[in-house]
C-alpha cells in the first residue's frame, strides 16, 4: 500500500510512531496527483512547493516534540468556496476572476492550527449551485459525473489525491458526491461548524463538513472544525463532544428507523438492495429495526427550492445586475428565476420548514436514527439530464440526486453518507444515516460499526478507485 492510500487515522498513527514522515506522505499524494489529475480534474489549483514546505515544517515540529494531533502533517483539499488568506476563491465562476481572500475562513484557520497541509483548492459547481460539478470526472469511471457541488473534494479523496477534504452542503452537496465516489461525507448539524469566510449559496441551508475515507476519519476532522464562532450568526455554542468512535461495534438497543416510503421510492433496485443489506448488518450487530413513515414528503422538494432559490438570488443580486453574462447558463437561469419568486412563496417555505422540523423531532423520539439510501442511483453518464424509472416517471438528474438529501438540509439534522457496496457496473453505492441535532457521535459510531461488517478491501476507497480506473484503461 502506498502512503496516499492510507486512511487519515492510519496515516496519523504512522506519523505519530515515526514510521511515516509528513514529507513522504505529501510526496506520495503529489505523485498521485501527477498520475490521475489530468483525467479526473479534481483540483482548481495545486501548489506543490507550498505543500512540500508545509510538510517539512510539520515534520520538523513533530521531531521537536510539537505534535499537534492527528491532523498534523495530513494532506487536505479545500473546496473552492473556502477562503485561505492570499489565495484565490473563484467559486468555480468567472464572476470571481482575480479575487483573492484577505484572510482565512474559520475552518481553514482551524485546520491550519491543527497542522493539516493544504494541497490545493478543489472544483465546485459554479457557486455550489448544482449537483454534478461538470469540470470534474468520477473517480471510478471518468465518463460519469462526479456529483456536486463538492465533486472535486470527493474525487480527490476517492482517488488518493488528498487524505481528506472539506465540502459544503446546501441540498446534499457533500453527501451526493461522497456516495457517487465511494467515500464518506458528513453534513453536520446546522451551525456546528462555522461558515465565516465560506462563500454562501443559501444562508439558512448551508453547511460545511468533511469528506474522508472512513467514519473514523470524519470524526477526526470534525473534532478540529466544530466550535462556536461569533462571526457566523448561526454558529452554535455547543458543548465539546467526543466524535471518534471506539472499537465496540455492539449496537444492542439502538433503534434504527427504516423508511417505508419516500427514501425507497424511485430508487434503483441495486441501490435499494445494497442499502437494505447494510441495514441488515446493523441489525446483526444488535440494532432493532423500526418501520417509519417520513413526514411531509410531498412538501420536501418544494420547501428546499422555495428556500434556496430566493436566498441564492439575494446573495448574487449585485453581480447578477452588473455582470450577468459571466455566469454559466444553468446557474444564471436559477438566479434569474429567484427574482420572479413571490415573497409569499418564500414565507410559505419557511413555515413548511418549521412544521417539518417539528415532525422530524417527533420521529426521532421514536427511533435513534434513520438509515436510507444517500442517492437514488449511482453516477450517471456525463451529460445525462434525466432518469426514467420503472413506472415510466421521468425525473431530472439533479432533482433525483437532491431528493433524498434535502430533508437533512431543511431540518438542519446531521447526516452521514458512507459507502456500502457497488452496482454491477462497479460504481459505488452510498447509505445515509440521519440523527437528532448534535447526534454526530452516534452517527459516526454506527457508521464505523457498519464499516467493520464490510470486506477489508472495500474499506480503502482510494485503492479501489485506482484499481477501477486502471482496469478500465483510463489511466
C-alpha positions in Angstrom: 0.0 0.0 0.0 1.3 3.4 -1.0 1.1 6.3 1.6 -1.6 8.1 -0.5 -3.9 5.1 0.0 -3.8 5.4 3.8 -6.8 6.5 5.8 -6.3 9.6 7.9 -6.3 7.6 11.1 -3.7 5.1 9.7 -1.5 7.9 8.4 -1.8 9.8 11.7 -0.8 6.7 13.7 2.2 6.1 11.3 3.3 9.7 11.6 3.0 9.7 15.3 5.0 6.5 15.6 7.7 7.9 13.2 7.0 5.1 10.7 6.0 7.7 8.1 7.0 11.3 7.7 4.7 14.1 6.5 7.1 14.7 3.7 6.8 11.1 2.5 3.0 11.3 2.7 2.9 14.7 0.8 5.3 13.4 -1.9 3.1 10.3 -2.4 0.0 12.4 -2.7 1.6 14.8 -5.2 2.9 11.9 -7.3 -0.6 10.5 -7.3 -1.9 13.9 -8.5 0.5 13.8 -11.4 -0.7 10.4 -12.3 -4.5 10.9 -12.2 -5.3 14.6 -12.1 -5.2 15.1 -15.9 -8.1 12.6 -16.2 -10.1 13.5 -13.1 -9.6 17.2 -12.7 -10.5 17.3 -9.0 -8.4 20.5 -8.4 -8.6 24.1 -9.5 -5.1 24.7 -8.2 -2.3 22.7 -6.7 0.7 24.3 -5.2 3.2 21.5 -4.9 6.0 23.7 -3.5 3.8 25.1 -0.8 2.6 21.6 0.1 6.2 20.3 0.4 7.2 23.3 2.6 4.3 22.8 4.9 5.0 19.1 5.1 8.6 19.8 6.0 7.5 22.3 8.7 5.2 19.6 10.1 8.0 17.1 10.1 10.3 19.4 11.9 7.7 20.4 14.5 6.8 16.7 15.2 10.5 15.8 15.5 10.9 18.7 18.0 8.1 17.3 20.1 5.5 19.8 19.0 2.9 17.3 17.7 -0.5 19.0 17.3 -2.6 15.9 17.0 -4.0 13.5 14.4 -4.2 16.1 11.5 -0.6 17.2 11.9 1.1 16.6 8.5 -2.0 15.3 6.8 -2.6 16.5 3.2 -6.0 18.1 2.6 -8.1 19.7 -0.2 -10.5 22.6 0.4 -13.5 23.3 -1.8 -13.1 26.4 -3.9 -15.6 28.3 -1.8 -13.4 28.3 1.3 -11.2 31.3 1.9 -7.4 30.8 2.5 -5.6 34.1 3.0 -3.8 35.3 -0.1 -5.2 32.6 -2.4 -8.0 32.7 -5.0 -11.5 31.7 -4.1 -13.1 31.6 -7.5 -16.2 29.6 -6.5 -15.9 28.0 -10.0 -17.0 31.2 -11.6 -15.7 34.0 -13.9 -17.6 36.4 -11.6 -14.8 35.8 -9.1 -11.9 36.2 -11.5 -9.0 37.8 -9.8 -10.5 37.5 -6.3 -8.0 36.7 -3.5 -9.1 36.0 0.1 -7.9 38.7 2.5 -8.0 36.3 5.5 -8.6 32.7 6.4 -12.0 31.3 6.8 -12.7 29.9 10.3 -12.4 26.3 9.1 -9.2 26.9 7.2 -7.7 28.6 10.2 -8.7 25.7 12.5 -7.3 23.1 10.2 -4.1 25.1 9.8 -3.8 25.3 13.6 -4.2 21.5 13.8 -1.3 21.1 11.4 -3.1 19.9 8.3 -1.2 20.5 5.0 -3.1 22.2 2.2 -2.6 20.6 -1.2 -5.0 22.8 -3.2 -8.5 24.1 -3.9 -10.9 21.6 -5.3 -13.5 22.2 -8.0 -17.1 23.1 -7.3 -20.2 23.5 -9.5 -20.4 27.3 -10.0 -21.2 28.9 -6.7 -22.2 25.4 -5.5 -25.5 25.8 -7.5 -25.6 22.3 -9.0 -25.3 18.6 -8.3 -22.8 17.4 -10.9 -19.5 19.5 -10.8 -19.1 19.4 -14.7 -15.3 20.2 -14.6 -14.6 17.0 -12.6 -14.8 13.3 -13.5 -15.9 10.5 -11.3 -13.0 8.7 -9.6 -14.4 5.2 -10.6 -15.4 6.0 -14.1 -14.3 9.3 -15.7 -17.1 9.0 -18.2 -19.6 9.6 -15.4 -20.5 12.6 -13.2 -18.6 13.3 -10.0 -21.6 14.6 -8.2 -21.7 18.0 -6.7 -21.3 20.6 -5.8 -18.3 19.3 -3.8 -17.4 16.9 -6.6 -13.7 17.9 -6.6 -13.3 17.2 -2.9 -15.0 13.8 -3.1 -12.9 12.8 -6.2 -9.7 13.9 -4.6 -10.3 11.7 -1.5 -11.5 8.8 -3.6 -8.5 8.9 -5.9 -5.9 9.4 -3.2 -5.0 13.0 -4.2 -6.0 14.2 -0.7 -6.2 12.3 2.5 -9.3 14.3 3.5 -11.1 17.3 2.1 -13.8 19.8 3.0 -17.0 20.4 1.1 -20.2 22.4 1.6 -23.7 21.0 1.6 -26.9 23.1 0.9 -29.0 20.3 -0.6 -26.7 17.3 -0.5 -23.5 18.7 -1.9 -21.2 16.7 0.5 -23.2 13.5 0.6 -24.1 13.2 -3.1 -20.5 13.3 -4.4 -19.4 11.2 -1.5 -21.9 8.5 -2.4 -21.1 8.6 -6.1 -17.3 8.3 -5.5 -17.4 5.7 -2.7 -16.2 7.8 0.2 -17.6 9.2 3.5 -19.3 12.5 3.6 -20.6 14.2 6.8 -23.1 17.1 6.8 -23.0 18.2 10.5 -25.9 19.8 12.5 -26.7 23.3 11.2 -24.4 25.7 13.0 -22.0 23.2 14.5 -19.2 24.1 12.0 -18.8 27.8 11.4 -19.2 29.2 7.9 -17.3 32.5 8.3 -15.2 33.0 5.2 -17.1 30.4 3.1 -19.0 31.6 0.0 -22.7 31.2 0.6 -25.3 29.6 -1.6 -28.3 29.7 0.7 -27.5 31.0 4.2 -30.3 29.0 6.0 -29.3 25.7 4.3 -25.5 25.9 4.0 -23.3 23.6 6.0 -19.5 22.8 5.9 -18.2 19.3 6.6 -15.6 16.7 5.9 -15.2 14.2 3.1 -13.0 11.3 4.1 -12.3 7.6 3.6 -13.9 6.3 6.8 -16.2 7.4 9.6 -13.3 7.5 12.0 -11.5 9.9 9.7 -14.6 12.1 9.5 -14.7 12.2 13.3 -11.0 13.3 13.5 -11.7 16.2 11.1 -14.9 17.2 12.7 -13.2 17.5 16.1 -10.9 20.2 14.6 -13.8 22.0 12.9 -16.6 22.2 15.5 -17.0 25.0 17.9 -18.6 28.4 18.2 -17.6 31.4 16.1 -19.5 34.7 16.7 -18.7 35.8 13.2 -21.3 33.2 11.9 -24.7 34.3 13.2 -25.9 30.7 13.0 -23.0 29.2 14.9 -23.9 27.0 17.9 -22.4 27.3 21.3 -22.5 23.5 21.6 -20.5 21.7 24.4 -17.4 19.8 23.3 -18.1 16.3 22.2 -16.1 13.1 21.6 -16.6 12.2 18.0 -14.1 9.5 17.4 -15.8 6.1 17.6 -14.3 3.4 19.9 -13.7 -0.3 18.9 -17.0 -1.5 20.2 -19.4 -2.5 17.4 -22.3 -3.7 19.7 -25.4 -1.8 18.7 -27.8 -3.6 21.1 -30.8 -1.5 22.0 -30.3 1.0 19.2 -33.5 1.8 17.3 -32.9 2.3 13.6 -35.8 3.7 11.6 -36.2 2.2 8.1 -38.5 4.4 5.9 -41.5 2.6 4.4 -41.8 5.3 1.7 -40.0 8.2 0.1 -36.4 7.1 0.6 -37.1 3.8 -1.2 -39.5 5.2 -3.8 -38.0 5.7 -7.3 -34.7 4.2 -6.3 -32.6 1.9 -8.4 -33.1 -1.7 -7.3 -29.3 -2.3 -6.9 -29.0 0.7 -4.7 -32.0 -0.3 -2.6 -30.7 -3.9 -2.2 -27.2 -2.7 -1.1 -28.6 -0.3 1.4 -31.1 -2.9 2.9 -28.2 -5.4 3.1 -26.2 -2.8 5.1 -29.2 -2.2 7.4 -29.5 -5.9 7.9 -25.8 -6.0 9.0 -26.6 -3.3 11.6 -29.4 -5.4 12.8 -26.9 -8.3 13.2 -24.9 -6.1 15.4 -27.8 -5.7 17.8 -29.8 -2.8 16.4 -33.6 -3.0 16.4 -35.2 -2.1 13.0 -38.4 0.0 13.2 -40.5 0.8 10.2 -41.2 4.5 10.0 -43.1 7.0 7.9 -41.3 10.0 6.7 -43.4 13.2 7.4 -44.5 15.8 4.9 -42.8 14.1 2.0 -44.9 15.9 -0.7 -43.5 19.2 0.5 -39.8 18.3 0.8 -38.6 19.4 -2.7 -40.9 22.4 -2.9 -39.6 23.6 0.5 -35.9 23.0 -0.4 -36.2 25.0 -3.6 -38.5 27.6 -2.0 -35.8 28.4 0.5 -32.7 28.0 -1.6 -33.7 29.9 -4.8 -34.6 33.3 -3.3 -31.7 33.2 -0.8 -29.2 32.5 -3.6 -30.6 35.2 -5.7 -30.5 37.7 -2.9 -26.8 36.9 -2.4 -26.0 37.4 -6.0 -28.3 40.4 -6.6 -25.5 42.9 -7.3 -23.4 40.9 -9.7 -26.5 39.5 -11.4 -27.4 43.0 -12.4 -23.9 44.2 -13.4 -22.2 41.1 -14.9 -24.9 38.5 -15.7 -23.0 37.3 -18.8 -20.2 36.0 -16.6 -22.4 33.3 -15.0 -22.8 29.8 -16.6 -26.2 29.4 -18.3 -27.6 26.9 -15.8 -26.7 29.0 -12.8 -27.9 32.2 -14.3 -31.3 30.7 -15.1 -31.8 29.7 -11.5 -30.7 33.0 -10.2 -33.0 34.9 -12.5 -35.8 32.6 -11.5 -35.3 33.7 -7.9 -36.1 37.3 -8.9 -39.5 36.1 -10.0 -40.4 34.2 -6.8 -43.1 36.0 -4.7 -42.2 36.8 -1.1 -45.3 34.8 -0.1 -43.7 31.6 -1.5 -40.6 32.1 0.5 -42.6 32.7 3.7 -44.6 29.5 3.0 -41.4 27.6 2.6 -40.2 28.9 5.9 -43.5 27.9 7.5 -43.2 24.4 5.9 -39.7 24.1 7.3 -40.9 24.9 10.8 -43.5 22.2 10.6 -41.1 19.7 9.1 -38.6 20.3 11.9 -41.3 19.6 14.4 -42.4 16.4 12.7 -38.9 15.1 12.4 -38.2 15.9 16.0 -41.2 13.7 16.9 -39.9 10.9 14.5 -36.5 11.0 16.2 -38.1 10.5 19.6 -39.5 7.2 18.3 -36.1 6.0 16.8 -32.5 6.9 17.4 -31.6 7.4 13.8 -32.8 6.8 10.2 -31.0 4.6 7.7 -31.7 5.1 4.0 -30.1 5.5 0.5 -27.9 8.6 0.1 -28.9 9.0 -3.6 -31.4 7.0 -5.6 -29.0 5.9 -8.3 -25.2 5.6 -8.9 -23.3 8.0 -11.0 -24.9 8.7 -14.4 -23.1 9.3 -17.6 -21.7 12.8 -18.0 -24.2 14.9 -19.9 -27.2 12.8 -19.0 -30.1 15.1 -18.0 -32.9 12.8 -17.0 -33.5 9.3 -15.5 -36.6 7.2 -16.3 -37.9 5.0 -13.5 -39.6 1.6 -13.9 -43.1 3.1 -13.8 -42.2 5.4 -16.6 -41.7 8.5 -14.4 -39.1 10.8 -15.9 -37.0 12.8 -13.4 -34.2 15.4 -13.8 -30.8 14.1 -12.7 -30.3 17.0 -10.3 -33.8 16.6 -8.9 -33.2 12.9 -8.3 -29.8 13.4 -6.6 -31.1 16.2 -4.3 -34.4 14.4 -3.4 -33.1 12.1 -0.7 -30.5 14.5 0.8 -32.7 17.7 1.1 -34.6 16.7 4.3 -31.4 17.0 6.3 -30.7 20.5 5.0 -34.3 21.7 5.6 -34.3 20.4 9.1 -30.6 21.1 9.9 -30.2 17.5 11.1 -26.8 15.7 10.9 -26.4 13.2 8.1 -23.6 10.8 7.3 -23.1 9.1 3.9 -20.9 6.0 3.7 -20.2 3.5 1.0 -22.0 0.2 1.4 -21.3 -1.6 -1.9 -21.2 -1.4 -5.7 -23.6 -2.0 -8.5 -23.0 -4.4 -11.3 -21.1 -1.7 -13.2 -18.7 -1.4 -10.3 -20.0 2.0 -9.2 -20.2 2.9 -5.5 -23.5 2.9 -3.6 -24.0 5.1 -0.5 -26.2 4.8 2.6 -27.0 7.8 4.7 -27.7 7.9 8.5 -29.7 10.8 9.8 -29.9 11.6 13.5 -31.0 14.1 16.0 -29.4 17.6 16.5 -25.8 17.3 17.6 -26.1 13.5 17.1 -22.8 13.3 15.1 -21.1 11.0 17.7 -23.9 8.5 17.3 -23.9 8.6 13.5 -20.1 8.2 13.4 -20.2 5.3 15.9 -22.9 3.5 13.8 -21.1 4.3 10.6 -17.9 2.9 11.9 -19.6 -0.3 13.1 -21.2 -0.7 9.6 -17.7 -0.3 8.0 -16.4 -3.2 10.2 -19.0 -5.5 8.6 -17.6 -5.0 5.1 -14.7 -6.8 3.4 -11.4 -5.2 4.2 -10.7 -4.5 0.5 -13.7 -2.2 0.5 -12.6 0.0 3.4 -10.0 2.0 1.4 -11.9 3.7 -1.5 -8.6 5.3 -2.7 -7.2 1.9 -3.5 -10.4 0.8 -5.1 -10.7 3.9 -7.1 -7.2 3.4 -8.5 -7.9 -0.2 -9.4 -11.2 0.7 -11.1 -9.6 3.4 -13.2 -6.7 1.3 -14.2 -8.9 -1.7 -15.0 -10.9 0.5 -17.5 -7.7 1.7 -19.1 -8.4 5.3 -18.1 -5.0 6.0 -16.7 
